[in-house]
């Protein structure tokens, strides 16, 4: 993998983080019902982690000589609380897959620091996915 390809892939990851930030803020606003306070808190607490990931990626892209994207991936539409939580779980699982792959690519590229940071982000996103799975576990259909 060359530097330009790595920058392109990191920008795809950055687009995912920008989407996650928007998704969490939007879903926090849309949460309804008796568990609205808990869901709102859950969604908004995740924004801080995703913002940290986005900041890291943008800085790394610039350090590699690239231009960080400002365009987020589309945010999935959700009509109710369960659909929102399911969409979050899908996004977190995708992030785990993407960062696992990207860490391997960064290592092949020869940037061990980037690979280690991406592995830390895999840990973060895995934790988010596990927490989301627990929320959904006994949720009535």
N, C-alpha and C positions, 0 to 999 in steps of 0.2 A: 504494500500500500504506500503510495506517495503522499507527500504533504497536502497537496490539493484535494485528494480524495478523503484524507482524514478530516480536513477542514469542512468539506461537504457533509460528511457523516456527523460531525459534531454540530453543525448547523441544523441538521435534521433532529438531533437530540434537543438542541436549544428550542426549536419549534415545538417539540413535545412538552418541554417545561413551561413555555409561555402559555401553551394550551391548558396545562394542568392548573396554572395560577388562575386563569380565567374561569376554568371549569369549577374550581373550588369556591371562588368568590360568587359566581353565578348560582351555584347549587346552594350555598349558604343562604342566599337571599330567597331562593325558591322553596326551601324546606318548610313543611307545614305539619300540623297535627300536634299531638301531645308530646312527641319527642323532638319537636323543632329546636328547642334550646340545645339539646345534646348534639343533634346533627349539625346545627350551625357551628357550634364550638369545634366539633370534629373537623368539619370542612375548613374552617378558618385557621385552625392550628397547622394544617398541612401546607398552607400557603407559604409559611416561613421557610420550610424545608425546600419546597420547590423553587422559591426565589433564590435561595442559596445555591441550588444546583444551576439555575439559569445564570446567575452572576459568575460562577466558576466557569461555565462553558463559554460565555461571552468573552471573558478575560483570556481564556486559553486560545480561543479562535483568533483573537487579536494578537496574542503572543506568537502564534504560528504564521502571522502575516495575512490573516483573512479578515473578512467583514462579517460581523455577527448579524444573523437574520433578525428582523423585527416582526416577522409574520408567524403567527401561531398556527398549529394544526387546527382544523375545525373542532369545536366542542360538541360532543354528542348531545342531541336533544333528549330530554327526559321529562316525562309527564308527572311523575310522582316520586316520593322519597326512595322507594325501592329501586326504581329505574336509575335514579341518580347514584345510589350506592353501587349498583351493578356496573354502571359506566365508569365509576372511579376504580373499581376492582379491575376492570379490563385495561384501563390506562396504566395502572400500577404494574400489572403483569407484563404489559408491553414494555414498560420502562426497564423492568428487570431483564427481560430478554435483550433489549437494545444495549443496555450498559454492560451486560455480560459479554456480548459480541464486541462492543467497542473497546473494552478493557483488553481483550485478546488482540484486537487490531493495534491498539496503542503499544502493546508489548512488542508485537511484530515490527512496528514502526521504529521501536527503540526508545520510546518515551516512557520509562518505568514510572516516573512520578505521575503522569497522566493515567497510566494503567492502575496504579494504586488508588488514586482518587476516584476513578470510575468504579473500582471494586467497592469502595466505601459507599458510593451512591447505590450500588446494587444492594448493599446491606440496608440502606435507608428505605429504598423502594420495596424491598422484601418485607420489611417491618410494616410499611404502610399497607401492603397487600394482605398480610396476615391479620392486621387489625380490622381491615374492611371485611375479610372473610368471616371473622368472629361476629361482626355486626349483622351480617346476613344469615348466619348459621341457623337461628331459630325464628327468622322472620317469616310470618305467615304469607302464603302466596296470595 
